[in-house]
Structures are given as C-alpha cells and as structure tokens.
Amino acid sequence: MALKAGIVGLPNVGKSTLFNAVSNSAKAQASNYRFCTIEPNVGLVDVPDERIDKLAELVHPDRTVPTQIEIVDIAGLVRGASKGEGLGNKFLANIREVDAIIQVIRCFEDENILRDEGPINPISDKEIIETELQLKDMESVEKKLGRTEKMLKTGDAKLKAEYEVLVRCKQHLEQGKNIISLGLAKEEQSAIEDLFLLTNKPVLYVANVDEASMHTGNKYSEQLIEAVKDEGNQVIVMTNAIEA
C-alpha cells in the first residue's frame, strides 16, 4: 500500500495549488474562496529513485515503475474545527486516514486573496492548525481513557500499562504538545494505534512564498523555520503557483 500524505492548512493558503503542482494523476480546483475544496482530491506522485535508474541500466526492462505516494488535498481547517466549525469534523476525519501531514503555511502578502485571520502570521497559522488537531486528539484520548479506567478493576496488567500511556498522552496534549513529540516506545504505541491520532503523524511544512522570494525566502518563511527548528521537521520554501 502506498504511503498517503495529506495536505492541510487554513483556507486560501495554496493547498490545492500545491496538489496540482505535485500530482501527476489528478487536478484540483483552486479558487479564492473558503472551502473551495469539500471532498478531498486524491492524486499519485512518482518518487524519484536513482537505484531504479541504475537497475534499469543493468537489466534493460521494458518499463520501470517507480514507487508512488498518494497525496490527499484536504479542505481548509478553521479555528474551531475540532468543534465542527467549517465542516471541521469531516475534514479532521480525512486527516485521520493519512500517514503523514504536509502543512501549507501562507508566507506571502496579496490583498486579492482572502484571509480571515488578519495580517500574515505564519506562526499563528501553524498554531491554529496544531491546536485544532490537539483538541481532537484530546477528545479521542479522553474517551478511551474513560473506557479503560472502568476496566482497571479486572487487574489486567496490559490494561494498566495502556491506561498509563493514555494518561501521559492526555497530559502531553494539555501542555499544547503533539503526541509524536512524546517519544512513545513501539510497545507503548499499541495503546493508541486504534485512535489514529492526528498529532502522532510526521509533518512536513511548506512555506508558500511570493514569486520574488521563491529562491531566497522572506521574513515570513524565516519566522516559520525558526519556529519549527526544535521539532526536527523540515520546511520547504516554494512558490506553489509557479510550481503548478
């Protein structure tokens, strides 16, 4: 099964434009209004691999088939999505199904492109998305925590260990931190694997800059890079419209 990555972000930050830039099997409508995308767009992206080229030179196959990543263009999240704002529950469910998140952050000024959150602020935008994902994860963790707590009286050691992991996850989320940064061991992950937690997925940030900044970046992309430097996640600076 191909790796599935979901493109997420606030409305009108360039998600569908990025999707159109990378997908070689589908195109998405990219328009200047909220929720231009309702149902997720799905496309496939070939993964370049020098090893395939070298093998092809040796065996001369009739054709070569590279590995592909499935890319999902998910509708824009808004503040309050975890409580259902802007069809948030539907969009968050789409994120739950992917293996990794590509978070697009608006790092360009353009008065012709709608923006609900005031002046351009990549750090605030990132925090809005993360807060909504964390709140939804908190809901999932608390529900399972309640169910597990009721069964603890059975004395099952496995349930006790699972309960302790859930408590740690709840405390971590309460601190405004993503589950992936908790560093759970493989055996501890089993306690939450059925929850498909949104903040337990690796993240790649895309700083969508204006054309003049596509090679150099700008003050907004620099702010984003500084903000995520301790996360261990990569930031790609690009102009989505040019790439598309």
C-alpha positions in Angstrom: 0.0 0.0 0.0 1.3 3.4 -1.0 2.2 6.0 1.7 -0.6 8.5 2.0 0.2 12.2 2.8 -2.5 14.8 3.4 -2.1 18.5 2.5 -3.6 20.6 5.3 -3.7 24.3 6.3 -6.0 27.3 6.7 -8.3 28.3 3.8 -6.6 30.1 0.8 -3.0 29.2 1.7 -2.3 27.3 -1.5 -3.1 23.7 -0.7 -4.9 22.8 -3.9 -2.3 24.7 -5.9 0.4 22.6 -4.3 -1.6 19.5 -5.0 -1.8 20.5 -8.7 1.9 21.1 -8.7 2.9 17.6 -7.5 0.1 15.3 -8.6 0.6 13.5 -12.0 -2.8 11.9 -12.0 -5.4 14.5 -10.9 -6.2 18.2 -10.8 -8.0 20.2 -8.1 -10.0 23.4 -8.3 -8.0 26.3 -6.8 -10.2 29.3 -6.2 -10.2 32.4 -4.0 -12.9 31.5 -1.5 -13.3 29.4 1.6 -13.9 25.7 1.3 -13.3 25.6 -2.5 -12.4 22.0 -1.7 -15.0 20.0 0.2 -14.4 16.4 -0.8 -10.7 15.6 -0.7 -8.8 15.4 -4.0 -6.6 12.4 -4.4 -3.6 12.0 -6.7 -0.5 10.0 -7.1 3.1 11.2 -7.1 6.1 9.3 -8.5 9.0 9.0 -6.1 12.4 9.5 -7.9 14.9 6.9 -7.0 18.4 6.7 -8.5 18.6 3.0 -7.7 15.8 2.2 -10.1 17.7 4.0 -12.9 20.9 2.1 -12.2 19.0 -1.3 -12.1 17.3 -0.4 -15.4 20.7 0.3 -17.0 21.8 -3.2 -15.9 18.7 -5.3 -16.9 17.1 -3.2 -19.6 13.4 -3.8 -18.6 10.5 -3.0 -20.9 9.5 -0.3 -18.5 10.2 0.8 -15.0 7.5 1.6 -12.3 8.6 3.9 -9.5 7.1 3.9 -6.0 4.2 6.3 -5.7 2.9 8.4 -2.8 -0.8 9.1 -2.6 -1.4 12.8 -2.0 -4.7 14.0 -0.5 -5.8 17.6 -0.8 -7.9 18.2 2.3 -10.2 21.2 2.7 -9.0 24.2 4.7 -9.3 24.0 8.5 -10.5 26.9 10.5 -10.4 27.9 14.2 -13.0 25.8 16.0 -12.7 22.9 13.5 -12.4 20.4 16.4 -15.9 21.5 17.5 -17.3 21.2 14.0 -16.7 24.7 12.7 -16.4 24.9 8.9 -17.3 21.2 8.5 -14.3 20.6 10.7 -15.3 17.1 11.9 -15.5 15.9 8.2 -12.1 17.4 7.4 -10.4 16.1 10.5 -11.6 12.7 9.7 -9.9 13.0 6.3 -6.6 13.8 8.1 -7.0 10.8 10.4 -6.7 8.5 7.3 -3.3 9.7 6.1 0.2 8.6 7.2 1.9 12.0 7.1 0.9 15.6 7.0 2.1 18.3 4.6 1.1 21.6 6.3 1.0 24.6 3.9 1.6 27.9 5.6 0.9 31.2 3.8 4.1 33.3 3.7 3.0 35.8 1.1 1.0 39.1 1.0 -1.7 39.5 -1.6 -4.7 41.7 -0.8 -6.6 39.9 -3.6 -6.5 36.5 -1.8 -9.0 36.2 1.1 -7.7 35.8 4.6 -9.8 35.5 7.7 -7.1 35.7 10.3 -5.9 39.3 9.8 -2.3 40.2 8.9 0.0 37.4 7.6 1.3 35.5 10.6 2.8 32.0 9.8 3.4 31.2 13.5 -0.2 31.9 14.4 -1.5 29.9 11.4 0.6 26.9 12.4 -0.6 27.1 16.0 -4.3 27.3 14.9 -3.9 24.1 12.9 -2.0 22.3 15.7 -4.4 23.4 18.4 -7.4 22.0 16.4 -5.6 18.7 15.9 -4.6 18.5 19.5 -8.1 19.2 20.7 -9.5 16.5 18.5 -6.8 14.1 19.8 -7.7 15.1 23.4 -11.3 14.1 22.7 -10.2 10.7 21.4 -7.8 10.0 24.2 -10.3 11.0 26.9 -12.9 8.7 25.5 -10.6 5.7 25.6 -9.2 6.7 28.9 -12.7 6.7 30.4 -13.4 3.2 28.9 -10.1 1.8 30.1 -10.4 3.2 33.6 -13.7 1.3 34.1 -12.0 -2.0 33.2 -8.9 -1.5 35.5 -10.6 -3.3 38.4 -10.1 -6.5 36.5 -6.4 -6.3 37.4 -5.3 -6.8 33.9 -1.6 -5.7 33.7 -1.9 -4.9 30.0 -4.8 -2.6 30.6 -2.9 -0.9 33.4 0.0 -0.2 31.1 -2.4 1.1 28.4 -4.0 3.3 30.9 -0.7 4.8 32.0 0.2 5.6 28.3 -3.2 7.3 27.8 -2.7 9.4 30.9 0.7 10.5 29.6 -0.8 11.4 26.2 -3.5 13.4 27.9 -1.0 15.4 30.0 1.2 16.0 26.9 -1.8 17.3 24.9 -2.8 19.5 27.8 0.6 21.2 27.5 -0.1 22.0 23.9 2.3 19.4 22.5 1.9 16.9 19.7 1.8 13.3 20.6 4.6 12.5 18.2 7.0 14.5 20.4 6.1 12.3 23.4 8.5 9.7 22.1 6.5 6.7 22.9 8.2 3.3 22.5 6.9 0.8 20.0 5.1 -1.3 22.6 3.5 1.9 24.0 2.2 2.9 20.6 0.0 -0.1 20.7 -2.1 1.6 23.4 -3.1 4.4 20.9 -2.8 2.9 17.5 -6.5 2.3 17.2 -7.1 6.1 17.8 -5.2 7.2 14.7 -4.2 10.3 16.5 -3.8 13.4 14.3 -0.7 14.8 16.1 1.0 11.4 16.0 1.9 11.8 12.4 5.1 13.2 10.9 4.8 16.8 9.5 6.5 18.5 6.5 5.9 22.3 6.3 5.6 24.1 3.0 6.2 27.9 3.3 4.3 29.2 0.3 6.1 32.5 -0.6 5.6 35.1 -3.3 7.4 34.8 -6.7 10.1 37.3 -5.7 11.0 35.2 -2.7 11.0 31.8 -4.3 14.8 31.4 -4.2 15.6 33.5 -1.2 12.6 33.1 1.2 11.3 36.1 3.1 10.7 37.2 6.6 7.6 35.0 7.0 9.3 31.8 5.9 12.3 32.7 8.2 9.8 33.0 11.1 8.4 29.6 10.3 11.8 28.0 10.0 12.8 29.5 13.4 9.6 28.3 15.0 10.0 24.6 14.0 13.8 24.3 14.4 13.4 22.2 17.6 10.7 19.9 16.1 13.1 18.1 13.7 10.6 18.7 10.9 11.7 20.1 7.5 10.5 23.3 6.0 10.4 23.6 2.2 10.2 27.2 0.8 8.4 27.3 -2.6 6.0 29.3 -4.7 3.1 27.0 -5.2 1.6 28.9 -8.1 4.8 28.9 -10.1 5.4 25.2 -9.4 1.8 24.4 -10.5 
